[in-house]
Structure formats: C-alpha cells, structure tokens
C-alpha cells in the first residue's frame, strides 16, 4: 500500500493501523525514501499525545538509513509542542 503510493508519486497518504502495531517504526523508512527521492520536501507525522511525539522523534533520530548516518542528521526533525 505505502510502496504503491510512493511509486505512483502520491502527494497525500493516510496510513491507519491499530494500537501497538508499530506505526512509527513502519513509517520511518518510507518517510526517508519520500524525502530522499524528492517526492516530498516535508512530511507531517501527526500524533495526538505528547508521549507519542517523543516516541516518534526517538524513532526518527535512531533510524540509520545509510551506514553511520542517522535520519535526524540528514533531515531536520521538528516537534510542535501543543500548549
């Protein structure tokens, strides 16, 4: 599903998965590939709780798409804190 959408250069995608199924982990690699390919300049990874935002930032920061190079060193990762 995600692979097909990327191959078709879709501008918008919605991926819905059940709680605890690894949504963050599942999306880190496709987000990197979208950015690297130039299909996307920015990707919104939306979560509805602060704890999930922390989890997402950690997942993106620890992802090593290229040997010795972490995702957050290649692309900026922003966290918009709600007030």
N, CA, C and O atoms as a CHARMM CRD file, in Angstrom:
* protein
*
  332
    1    1 UNK  N      0.82600  -1.17900   0.00000 PROA 1      0.00000
    2    1 UNK  CA     0.00000   0.00000   0.00000 PROA 1      0.00000
    3    1 UNK  C      0.87800   1.25300   0.00000 PROA 1      0.00000
    4    1 UNK  O      0.74900   2.07400  -0.90700 PROA 1      0.00000
    5    2 UNK  N      1.74900   1.42600   0.96700 PROA 2      0.00000
    6    2 UNK  CA     2.62700   2.58300   1.02400 PROA 2      0.00000
    7    2 UNK  C      3.59000   2.55800  -0.15800 PROA 2      0.00000
    8    2 UNK  O      3.83200   3.58600  -0.79100 PROA 2      0.00000
    9    3 UNK  N      4.13900   1.37600  -0.45300 PROA 3      0.00000
   10    3 UNK  CA     5.07700   1.24000  -1.57500 PROA 3      0.00000
   11    3 UNK  C      4.42900   1.65900  -2.88700 PROA 3      0.00000
   12    3 UNK  O      5.04900   2.35200  -3.69300 PROA 3      0.00000
   13    4 UNK  N      3.18500   1.24200  -3.10600 PROA 4      0.00000
   14    4 UNK  CA     2.47000   1.58700  -4.33300 PROA 4      0.00000
   15    4 UNK  C      2.23700   3.08600  -4.41700 PROA 4      0.00000
   16    4 UNK  O      2.42500   3.69100  -5.47200 PROA 4      0.00000
   17    5 UNK  N      1.82900   3.68200  -3.31000 PROA 5      0.00000
   18    5 UNK  CA     1.57800   5.12500  -3.28700 PROA 5      0.00000
   19    5 UNK  C      2.85700   5.90800  -3.57800 PROA 5      0.00000
   20    5 UNK  O      2.82000   6.91100  -4.29200 PROA 5      0.00000
   21    6 UNK  N      3.97200   5.46300  -3.03700 PROA 6      0.00000
   22    6 UNK  CA     5.25200   6.12900  -3.29900 PROA 6      0.00000
   23    6 UNK  C      5.61700   5.97900  -4.77500 PROA 6      0.00000
   24    6 UNK  O      6.01900   6.95100  -5.41400 PROA 6      0.00000
   25    7 UNK  N      5.48200   4.78400  -5.31400 PROA 7      0.00000
   26    7 UNK  CA     5.81000   4.53100  -6.72000 PROA 7      0.00000
   27    7 UNK  C      4.94100   5.37700  -7.64900 PROA 7      0.00000
   28    7 UNK  O      5.38800   5.80600  -8.71300 PROA 7      0.00000
   29    8 UNK  N      3.70500   5.60900  -7.23800 PROA 8      0.00000
   30    8 UNK  CA     2.77600   6.41900  -8.04600 PROA 8      0.00000
   31    8 UNK  C      2.91900   7.91100  -7.74900 PROA 8      0.00000
   32    8 UNK  O      2.16000   8.72800  -8.26900 PROA 8      0.00000
   33    9 UNK  N      3.89400   8.25900  -6.91200 PROA 9      0.00000
   34    9 UNK  CA     4.18900   9.65200  -6.55500 PROA 9      0.00000
   35    9 UNK  C      2.96400  10.37800  -5.99500 PROA 9      0.00000
   36    9 UNK  O      2.68700  11.52700  -6.33900 PROA 9      0.00000
   37   10 UNK  N      2.25200   9.68100  -5.13400 PROA 10     0.00000
   38   10 UNK  CA     1.08100  10.27100  -4.48700 PROA 10     0.00000
   39   10 UNK  C      1.51000  11.44800  -3.61900 PROA 10     0.00000
   40   10 UNK  O      2.54400  11.39600  -2.95400 PROA 10     0.00000
   41   11 UNK  N      0.72800  12.48400  -3.63100 PROA 11     0.00000
   42   11 UNK  CA     1.01300  13.67500  -2.83500 PROA 11     0.00000
   43   11 UNK  C      0.51400  13.52000  -1.39700 PROA 11     0.00000
   44   11 UNK  O      1.09600  14.08600  -0.47100 PROA 11     0.00000
   45   12 UNK  N     -0.54500  12.76400  -1.21500 PROA 12     0.00000
   46   12 UNK  CA    -1.13200  12.59800   0.11300 PROA 12     0.00000
   47   12 UNK  C     -1.39100  11.12100   0.37400 PROA 12     0.00000
   48   12 UNK  O     -1.83600  10.38400  -0.50600 PROA 12     0.00000
   49   13 UNK  N     -1.10000  10.70300   1.61400 PROA 13     0.00000
   50   13 UNK  CA    -1.35600   9.32600   2.01700 PROA 13     0.00000
   51   13 UNK  C     -1.86200   9.33400   3.45400 PROA 13     0.00000
   52   13 UNK  O     -1.46700  10.17700   4.25900 PROA 13     0.00000
   53   14 UNK  N     -2.70900   8.42000   3.75300 PROA 14     0.00000
   54   14 UNK  CA    -3.16000   8.21600   5.12400 PROA 14     0.00000
   55   14 UNK  C     -2.96100   6.74300   5.43300 PROA 14     0.00000
   56   14 UNK  O     -3.49100   5.87400   4.74000 PROA 14     0.00000
   57   15 UNK  N     -2.19300   6.47100   6.47600 PROA 15     0.00000
   58   15 UNK  CA    -1.95300   5.09700   6.89400 PROA 15     0.00000
   59   15 UNK  C     -2.56200   4.94500   8.27800 PROA 15     0.00000
   60   15 UNK  O     -2.15800   5.63000   9.21800 PROA 15     0.00000
   61   16 UNK  N     -3.51600   4.06300   8.40400 PROA 16     0.00000
   62   16 UNK  CA    -4.17800   3.82500   9.68000 PROA 16     0.00000
   63   16 UNK  C     -3.88100   2.40300  10.12800 PROA 16     0.00000
   64   16 UNK  O     -4.08200   1.44400   9.38200 PROA 16     0.00000
   65   17 UNK  N     -3.40000   2.28500  11.35500 PROA 17     0.00000
   66   17 UNK  CA    -3.08000   0.97000  11.91000 PROA 17     0.00000
   67   17 UNK  C     -3.56000   0.93100  13.35800 PROA 17     0.00000
   68   17 UNK  O     -3.70900   1.97300  13.99600 PROA 17     0.00000
   69   18 UNK  N     -3.79500  -0.24500  13.86100 PROA 18     0.00000
   70   18 UNK  CA    -4.28000  -0.42500  15.22700 PROA 18     0.00000
   71   18 UNK  C     -3.19600  -0.07900  16.24600 PROA 18     0.00000
   72   18 UNK  O     -2.01000  -0.03700  15.91800 PROA 18     0.00000
   73   19 UNK  N     -3.61100   0.16200  17.46000 PROA 19     0.00000
   74   19 UNK  CA    -2.71500   0.45800  18.56300 PROA 19     0.00000
   75   19 UNK  C     -1.71600  -0.67200  18.76200 PROA 19     0.00000
   76   19 UNK  O     -2.07600  -1.84900  18.76300 PROA 19     0.00000
   77   20 UNK  N     -0.44000  -0.28800  18.93000 PROA 20     0.00000
   78   20 UNK  CA     0.59700  -1.26000  19.24200 PROA 20     0.00000
   79   20 UNK  C      1.10200  -2.08700  18.07400 PROA 20     0.00000
   80   20 UNK  O      1.79600  -3.08200  18.28100 PROA 20     0.00000
   81   21 UNK  N      0.76900  -1.69600  16.84800 PROA 21     0.00000
   82   21 UNK  CA     1.18600  -2.48700  15.68900 PROA 21     0.00000
   83   21 UNK  C      2.46000  -1.96600  15.03800 PROA 21     0.00000
   84   21 UNK  O      2.89900  -2.51300  14.02600 PROA 21     0.00000
   85   22 UNK  N      3.05800  -0.92700  15.59300 PROA 22     0.00000
   86   22 UNK  CA     4.32600  -0.43000  15.07300 PROA 22     0.00000
   87   22 UNK  C      4.19700   0.62100  13.98700 PROA 22     0.00000
   88   22 UNK  O      4.96700   0.61500  13.02700 PROA 22     0.00000
   89   23 UNK  N      3.24000   1.51700  14.12400 PROA 23     0.00000
   90   23 UNK  CA     3.03300   2.56100  13.11700 PROA 23     0.00000
   91   23 UNK  C      4.27200   3.42300  12.92400 PROA 23     0.00000
   92   23 UNK  O      4.68600   3.68000  11.79400 PROA 23     0.00000
   93   24 UNK  N      4.85300   3.86100  14.01100 PROA 24     0.00000
   94   24 UNK  CA     6.03000   4.73700  13.91800 PROA 24     0.00000
   95   24 UNK  C      7.16600   4.00800  13.22800 PROA 24     0.00000
   96   24 UNK  O      7.74400   4.52400  12.27200 PROA 24     0.00000
   97   25 UNK  N      7.48800   2.83000  13.69500 PROA 25     0.00000
   98   25 UNK  CA     8.55500   2.03300  13.11000 PROA 25     0.00000
   99   25 UNK  C      8.28100   1.76200  11.63400 PROA 25     0.00000
  100   25 UNK  O      9.18800   1.82900  10.80400 PROA 25     0.00000
  101   26 UNK  N      7.02900   1.45700  11.31400 PROA 26     0.00000
  102   26 UNK  CA     6.64600   1.14200   9.94000 PROA 26     0.00000
  103   26 UNK  C      6.84900   2.33700   9.00400 PROA 26     0.00000
  104   26 UNK  O      7.16000   2.14600   7.82900 PROA 26     0.00000
  105   27 UNK  N      6.68100   3.54800   9.49800 PROA 27     0.00000
  106   27 UNK  CA     6.70700   4.72300   8.63200 PROA 27     0.00000
  107   27 UNK  C      8.06600   5.40400   8.50100 PROA 27     0.00000
  108   27 UNK  O      8.25400   6.20100   7.58200 PROA 27     0.00000
  109   28 UNK  N      9.00000   5.12700   9.36700 PROA 28     0.00000
  110   28 UNK  CA    10.28900   5.82600   9.31900 PROA 28     0.00000
  111   28 UNK  C     10.99300   5.61200   7.97500 PROA 28     0.00000
  112   28 UNK  O     11.45800   6.57600   7.36700 PROA 28     0.00000
  113   29 UNK  N     11.07700   4.38400   7.51300 PROA 29     0.00000
  114   29 UNK  CA    11.76200   4.10700   6.24900 PROA 29     0.00000
  115   29 UNK  C     11.06600   4.75100   5.05300 PROA 29     0.00000
  116   29 UNK  O     11.74600   5.39700   4.25500 PROA 29     0.00000
  117   30 UNK  N      9.74200   4.61300   4.88100 PROA 30     0.00000
  118   30 UNK  CA     9.08900   5.28100   3.74900 PROA 30     0.00000
  119   30 UNK  C      9.22600   6.80600   3.78800 PROA 30     0.00000
  120   30 UNK  O      9.36500   7.44200   2.74300 PROA 30     0.00000
  121   31 UNK  N      9.18800   7.38300   4.97100 PROA 31     0.00000
  122   31 UNK  CA     9.38000   8.83400   5.07500 PROA 31     0.00000
  123   31 UNK  C     10.76100   9.21400   4.55100 PROA 31     0.00000
  124   31 UNK  O     10.90300  10.17800   3.79900 PROA 31     0.00000
  125   32 UNK  N     11.76400   8.46100   4.94800 PROA 32     0.00000
  126   32 UNK  CA    13.11900   8.72200   4.44500 PROA 32     0.00000
  127   32 UNK  C     13.15300   8.61100   2.92200 PROA 32     0.00000
  128   32 UNK  O     13.72400   9.46800   2.24700 PROA 32     0.00000
  129   33 UNK  N     12.55000   7.56900   2.38900 PROA 33     0.00000
  130   33 UNK  CA    12.57600   7.35100   0.94000 PROA 33     0.00000
  131   33 UNK  C     11.82500   8.44200   0.19200 PROA 33     0.00000
  132   33 UNK  O     12.24600   8.85200  -0.89000 PROA 33     0.00000
  133   34 UNK  N     10.71200   8.91800   0.75800 PROA 34     0.00000
  134   34 UNK  CA     9.98100  10.02800   0.13900 PROA 34     0.00000
  135   34 UNK  C     10.84200  11.28200   0.08500 PROA 34     0.00000
  136   34 UNK  O     10.86700  11.98900  -0.92300 PROA 34     0.00000
  137   35 UNK  N     11.54000  11.54700   1.17000 PROA 35     0.00000
  138   35 UNK  CA    12.39000  12.73900   1.23500 PROA 35     0.00000
  139   35 UNK  C     13.58500  12.60000   0.29000 PROA 35     0.00000
  140   35 UNK  O     13.88300  13.51800  -0.47400 PROA 35     0.00000
  141   36 UNK  N     14.25100  11.48000   0.34200 PROA 36     0.00000
  142   36 UNK  CA    15.45000  11.28700  -0.47000 PROA 36     0.00000
  143   36 UNK  C     15.13700  11.32900  -1.96900 PROA 36     0.00000
  144   36 UNK  O     15.92200  11.86300  -2.75300 PROA 36     0.00000
  145   37 UNK  N     14.00400  10.77200  -2.36100 PROA 37     0.00000
  146   37 UNK  CA    13.63600  10.72700  -3.77600 PROA 37     0.00000
  147   37 UNK  C     13.18100  12.08500  -4.30300 PROA 37     0.00000
  148   37 UNK  O     13.10700  12.29400  -5.51400 PROA 37     0.00000
  149   38 UNK  N     12.87600  13.00800  -3.39100 PROA 38     0.00000
  150   38 UNK  CA    12.39200  14.31700  -3.82000 PROA 38     0.00000
  151   38 UNK  C     10.88900  14.36300  -4.02600 PROA 38     0.00000
  152   38 UNK  O     10.34500  15.40800  -4.38200 PROA 38     0.00000
  153   39 UNK  N     10.20700  13.23400  -3.80400 PROA 39     0.00000
  154   39 UNK  CA     8.74800  13.22700  -3.91500 PROA 39     0.00000
  155   39 UNK  C      8.14700  14.14300  -2.85600 PROA 39     0.00000
  156   39 UNK  O      7.13700  14.80200  -3.10200 PROA 39     0.00000
  157   40 UNK  N      8.76500  14.18500  -1.68100 PROA 40     0.00000
  158   40 UNK  CA     8.28500  15.04800  -0.59400 PROA 40     0.00000
  159   40 UNK  C      9.42400  15.92600  -0.09100 PROA 40     0.00000
  160   40 UNK  O     10.55900  15.47500   0.06100 PROA 40     0.00000
  161   41 UNK  N      9.09800  17.17500   0.16000 PROA 41     0.00000
  162   41 UNK  CA    10.07100  18.07900   0.77700 PROA 41     0.00000
  163   41 UNK  C      9.89800  18.07100   2.29100 PROA 41     0.00000
  164   41 UNK  O     10.84900  18.25300   3.05100 PROA 41     0.00000
  165   42 UNK  N      8.65200  17.85300   2.70300 PROA 42     0.00000
  166   42 UNK  CA     8.31300  17.76900   4.12900 PROA 42     0.00000
  167   42 UNK  C      7.27700  16.67700   4.31100 PROA 42     0.00000
  168   42 UNK  O      6.49200  16.38300   3.41000 PROA 42     0.00000
  169   43 UNK  N      7.28900  16.08400   5.48900 PROA 43     0.00000
  170   43 UNK  CA     6.30800  15.05200   5.81800 PROA 43     0.00000
  171   43 UNK  C      5.73800  15.38700   7.18800 PROA 43     0.00000
  172   43 UNK  O      6.48300  15.62300   8.13900 PROA 43     0.00000
  173   44 UNK  N      4.42800  15.40600   7.28200 PROA 44     0.00000
  174   44 UNK  CA     3.77100  15.62000   8.56800 PROA 44     0.00000
  175   44 UNK  C      3.49700  14.25600   9.18400 PROA 44     0.00000
  176   44 UNK  O      2.77200  13.44100   8.61300 PROA 44     0.00000
  177   45 UNK  N      4.07800  14.01500  10.34400 PROA 45     0.00000
  178   45 UNK  CA     3.83700  12.78400  11.09100 PROA 45     0.00000
  179   45 UNK  C      3.06700  13.21700  12.32400 PROA 45     0.00000
  180   45 UNK  O      3.65500  13.67600  13.30300 PROA 45     0.00000
  181   46 UNK  N      1.76300  13.07100  12.27500 PROA 46     0.00000
  182   46 UNK  CA     0.89300  13.61100  13.30500 PROA 46     0.00000
  183   46 UNK  C      0.59500  12.56900  14.36800 PROA 46     0.00000
  184   46 UNK  O      0.29600  11.41400  14.06400 PROA 46     0.00000
  185   47 UNK  N      0.68300  12.99900  15.62400 PROA 47     0.00000
  186   47 UNK  CA     0.28600  12.16100  16.76100 PROA 47     0.00000
  187   47 UNK  C     -0.58000  13.00200  17.68300 PROA 47     0.00000
  188   47 UNK  O     -0.49100  14.23000  17.67100 PROA 47     0.00000
  189   48 UNK  N     -1.39800  12.36500  18.46400 PROA 48     0.00000
  190   48 UNK  CA    -2.33300  13.11800  19.30200 PROA 48     0.00000
  191   48 UNK  C     -1.96500  13.14800  20.78500 PROA 48     0.00000
  192   48 UNK  O     -2.75000  13.61300  21.61200 PROA 48     0.00000
  193   49 UNK  N     -0.78100  12.65400  21.11900 PROA 49     0.00000
  194   49 UNK  CA    -0.34500  12.72100  22.51600 PROA 49     0.00000
  195   49 UNK  C      1.14100  13.02900  22.56400 PROA 49     0.00000
  196   49 UNK  O      1.91200  12.61600  21.69800 PROA 49     0.00000
  197   50 UNK  N      1.51800  13.75600  23.58500 PROA 50     0.00000
  198   50 UNK  CA     2.91900  14.13900  23.75000 PROA 50     0.00000
  199   50 UNK  C      3.84500  12.92600  23.84200 PROA 50     0.00000
  200   50 UNK  O      4.94100  12.93900  23.28200 PROA 50     0.00000
  201   51 UNK  N      3.41500  11.89400  24.53600 PROA 51     0.00000
  202   51 UNK  CA     4.24100  10.69000  24.67000 PROA 51     0.00000
  203   51 UNK  C      4.49900  10.05400  23.30400 PROA 51     0.00000
  204   51 UNK  O      5.58900   9.53800  23.05900 PROA 51     0.00000
  205   52 UNK  N      3.52100  10.08600  22.42900 PROA 52     0.00000
  206   52 UNK  CA     3.70300   9.53800  21.09000 PROA 52     0.00000
  207   52 UNK  C      4.64000  10.41500  20.26100 PROA 52     0.00000
  208   52 UNK  O      5.37500   9.91100  19.41200 PROA 52     0.00000
  209   53 UNK  N      4.61600  11.71600  20.50300 PROA 53     0.00000
  210   53 UNK  CA     5.54200  12.62400  19.80700 PROA 53     0.00000
  211   53 UNK  C      6.97900  12.31200  20.21600 PROA 53     0.00000
  212   53 UNK  O      7.87500  12.27300  19.37300 PROA 53     0.00000
  213   54 UNK  N      7.18900  12.09400  21.49100 PROA 54     0.00000
  214   54 UNK  CA     8.52300  11.74500  21.98200 PROA 54     0.00000
  215   54 UNK  C      8.97300  10.42200  21.35900 PROA 54     0.00000
  216   54 UNK  O     10.12100  10.29300  20.93200 PROA 54     0.00000
  217   55 UNK  N      8.07600   9.44900  21.30800 PROA 55     0.00000
  218   55 UNK  CA     8.38400   8.15700  20.70200 PROA 55     0.00000
  219   55 UNK  C      8.75000   8.32600  19.22700 PROA 55     0.00000
  220   55 UNK  O      9.70800   7.71300  18.75400 PROA 55     0.00000
  221   56 UNK  N      8.00600   9.14000  18.51000 PROA 56     0.00000
  222   56 UNK  CA     8.26700   9.34800  17.07900 PROA 56     0.00000
  223   56 UNK  C      9.61200  10.02500  16.85900 PROA 56     0.00000
  224   56 UNK  O     10.37000   9.62600  15.97500 PROA 56     0.00000
  225   57 UNK  N      9.90900  11.02500  17.64000 PROA 57     0.00000
  226   57 UNK  CA    11.18800  11.72600  17.49500 PROA 57     0.00000
  227   57 UNK  C     12.34600  10.77100  17.76300 PROA 57     0.00000
  228   57 UNK  O     13.35100  10.79800  17.05300 PROA 57     0.00000
  229   58 UNK  N     12.21100   9.94400  18.76600 PROA 58     0.00000
  230   58 UNK  CA    13.25700   8.94800  19.06000 PROA 58     0.00000
  231   58 UNK  C     13.41800   7.95100  17.91600 PROA 58     0.00000
  232   58 UNK  O     14.53700   7.58800  17.55100 PROA 58     0.00000
  233   59 UNK  N     12.29600   7.51300  17.35600 PROA 59     0.00000
  234   59 UNK  CA    12.35100   6.53900  16.26100 PROA 59     0.00000
  235   59 UNK  C     13.05100   7.13900  15.03800 PROA 59     0.00000
  236   59 UNK  O     13.89100   6.49000  14.41600 PROA 59     0.00000
  237   60 UNK  N     12.69700   8.38200  14.70100 PROA 60     0.00000
  238   60 UNK  CA    13.32900   9.01800  13.55300 PROA 60     0.00000
  239   60 UNK  C     14.80300   9.29400  13.82600 PROA 60     0.00000
  240   60 UNK  O     15.64400   9.10700  12.94600 PROA 60     0.00000
  241   61 UNK  N     15.11900   9.73800  15.03900 PROA 61     0.00000
  242   61 UNK  CA    16.51000  10.05900  15.38500 PROA 61     0.00000
  243   61 UNK  C     17.39400   8.81200  15.38800 PROA 61     0.00000
  244   61 UNK  O     18.57900   8.90100  15.06700 PROA 61     0.00000
  245   62 UNK  N     16.84300   7.66600  15.74300 PROA 62     0.00000
  246   62 UNK  CA    17.66200   6.45600  15.83100 PROA 62     0.00000
  247   62 UNK  C     17.74700   5.69200  14.50500 PROA 62     0.00000
  248   62 UNK  O     18.56600   4.78500  14.36000 PROA 62     0.00000
  249   63 UNK  N     16.90400   6.06100  13.54600 PROA 63     0.00000
  250   63 UNK  CA    16.90200   5.36700  12.25300 PROA 63     0.00000
  251   63 UNK  C     18.16500   5.70900  11.47300 PROA 63     0.00000
  252   63 UNK  O     18.48900   6.88200  11.29000 PROA 63     0.00000
  253   64 UNK  N     18.87500   4.68500  11.01700 PROA 64     0.00000
  254   64 UNK  CA    20.12800   4.85600  10.29100 PROA 64     0.00000
  255   64 UNK  C     19.94000   4.36700   8.84900 PROA 64     0.00000
  256   64 UNK  O     20.21600   3.20700   8.54400 PROA 64     0.00000
  257   65 UNK  N     19.46800   5.25800   7.96200 PROA 65     0.00000
  258   65 UNK  CA    19.19300   4.83800   6.59200 PROA 65     0.00000
  259   65 UNK  C     20.44900   4.57100   5.77400 PROA 65     0.00000
  260   65 UNK  O     20.41800   3.81800   4.80100 PROA 65     0.00000
  261   66 UNK  N     21.54100   5.18300   6.17000 PROA 66     0.00000
  262   66 UNK  CA    22.81700   4.97900   5.49800 PROA 66     0.00000
  263   66 UNK  C     23.85700   4.71500   6.57800 PROA 66     0.00000
  264   66 UNK  O     23.78500   5.30300   7.65700 PROA 66     0.00000
  265   67 UNK  N     24.81300   3.84800   6.31000 PROA 67     0.00000
  266   67 UNK  CA    25.78700   3.48400   7.34000 PROA 67     0.00000
  267   67 UNK  C     26.42500   4.71000   8.00700 PROA 67     0.00000
  268   67 UNK  O     27.00700   5.56500   7.33900 PROA 67     0.00000
  269   68 UNK  N     26.30400   4.77300   9.32300 PROA 68     0.00000
  270   68 UNK  CA    26.90800   5.84800  10.10300 PROA 68     0.00000
  271   68 UNK  C     26.20000   7.18500  10.02200 PROA 68     0.00000
  272   68 UNK  O     26.72100   8.18900  10.50900 PROA 68     0.00000
  273   69 UNK  N     25.01500   7.21800   9.41400 PROA 69     0.00000
  274   69 UNK  CA    24.29700   8.48600   9.25200 PROA 69     0.00000
  275   69 UNK  C     22.85700   8.33300   9.72400 PROA 69     0.00000
  276   69 UNK  O     22.08000   7.57800   9.13900 PROA 69     0.00000
  277   70 UNK  N     22.51300   9.04500  10.77100 PROA 70     0.00000
  278   70 UNK  CA    21.16900   8.97200  11.33400 PROA 70     0.00000
  279   70 UNK  C     20.22700   9.91700  10.57200 PROA 70     0.00000
  280   70 UNK  O     20.65900  10.91700  10.00000 PROA 70     0.00000
  281   71 UNK  N     18.94500   9.58000  10.58000 PROA 71     0.00000
  282   71 UNK  CA    17.92700  10.35300   9.87900 PROA 71     0.00000
  283   71 UNK  C     17.96300  11.82700  10.27400 PROA 71     0.00000
  284   71 UNK  O     17.92100  12.70500   9.41200 PROA 71     0.00000
  285   72 UNK  N     18.04200  12.09700  11.57900 PROA 72     0.00000
  286   72 UNK  CA    17.97900  13.48600  12.04100 PROA 72     0.00000
  287   72 UNK  C     19.24700  14.28100  11.72700 PROA 72     0.00000
  288   72 UNK  O     19.28100  15.49200  11.94600 PROA 72     0.00000
  289   73 UNK  N     20.27700  13.62700  11.22500 PROA 73     0.00000
  290   73 UNK  CA    21.48200  14.34300  10.78000 PROA 73     0.00000
  291   73 UNK  C     21.37400  14.67900   9.29000 PROA 73     0.00000
  292   73 UNK  O     22.07200  15.56400   8.79600 PROA 73     0.00000
  293   74 UNK  N     20.49600  13.96600   8.58000 PROA 74     0.00000
  294   74 UNK  CA    20.27900  14.21900   7.15600 PROA 74     0.00000
  295   74 UNK  C     19.17300  15.25500   6.97000 PROA 74     0.00000
  296   74 UNK  O     19.30500  16.18300   6.17200 PROA 74     0.00000
  297   75 UNK  N     18.08300  15.08400   7.71600 PROA 75     0.00000
  298   75 UNK  CA    16.90900  15.96400   7.60600 PROA 75     0.00000
  299   75 UNK  C     16.55600  16.51600   8.98000 PROA 75     0.00000
  300   75 UNK  O     16.78200  15.86900  10.00300 PROA 75     0.00000
  301   76 UNK  N     16.00500  17.70500   8.98300 PROA 76     0.00000
  302   76 UNK  CA    15.57200  18.30500  10.24500 PROA 76     0.00000
  303   76 UNK  C     14.28900  17.63200  10.71400 PROA 76     0.00000
  304   76 UNK  O     13.39500  17.34800   9.91800 PROA 76     0.00000
  305   77 UNK  N     14.21400  17.38600  11.99800 PROA 77     0.00000
  306   77 UNK  CA    13.02700  16.80100  12.61300 PROA 77     0.00000
  307   77 UNK  C     12.48400  17.83700  13.58100 PROA 77     0.00000
  308   77 UNK  O     13.16700  18.25600  14.51500 PROA 77     0.00000
  309   78 UNK  N     11.25100  18.24100  13.34400 PROA 78     0.00000
  310   78 UNK  CA    10.62300  19.26300  14.18400 PROA 78     0.00000
  311   78 UNK  C      9.58600  18.64500  15.08600 PROA 78     0.00000
  312   78 UNK  O      8.96100  17.64000  14.74600 PROA 78     0.00000
  313   79 UNK  N      9.40800  19.25900  16.24500 PROA 79     0.00000
  314   79 UNK  CA     8.38200  18.84200  17.18500 PROA 79     0.00000
  315   79 UNK  C      7.60300  20.07900  17.57900 PROA 79     0.00000
  316   79 UNK  O      8.14700  20.98800  18.20500 PROA 79     0.00000
  317   80 UNK  N      6.33400  20.11800  17.21500 PROA 80     0.00000
  318   80 UNK  CA     5.48000  21.24400  17.59100 PROA 80     0.00000
  319   80 UNK  C      4.76100  20.88500  18.87600 PROA 80     0.00000
  320   80 UNK  O      3.87600  20.03000  18.87700 PROA 80     0.00000
  321   81 UNK  N      5.12900  21.52200  19.95400 PROA 81     0.00000
  322   81 UNK  CA     4.50600  21.23700  21.24500 PROA 81     0.00000
  323   81 UNK  C      3.18500  21.96800  21.34300 PROA 81     0.00000
  324   81 UNK  O      3.09100  23.15200  21.01900 PROA 81     0.00000
  325   82 UNK  N      2.15700  21.25000  21.79600 PROA 82     0.00000
  326   82 UNK  CA     0.85000  21.88800  21.99900 PROA 82     0.00000
  327   82 UNK  C      0.84000  22.59700  23.33800 PROA 82     0.00000
  328   82 UNK  O      1.52000  22.18500  24.27800 PROA 82     0.00000
  329   83 UNK  N      0.07900  23.64500  23.41300 PROA 83     0.00000
  330   83 UNK  CA     0.00100  24.46000  24.64500 PROA 83     0.00000
  331   83 UNK  C     -1.36100  24.34900  25.27700 PROA 83     0.00000
  332   83 UNK  O     -1.61300  24.96100  26.31400 PROA 83     0.00000
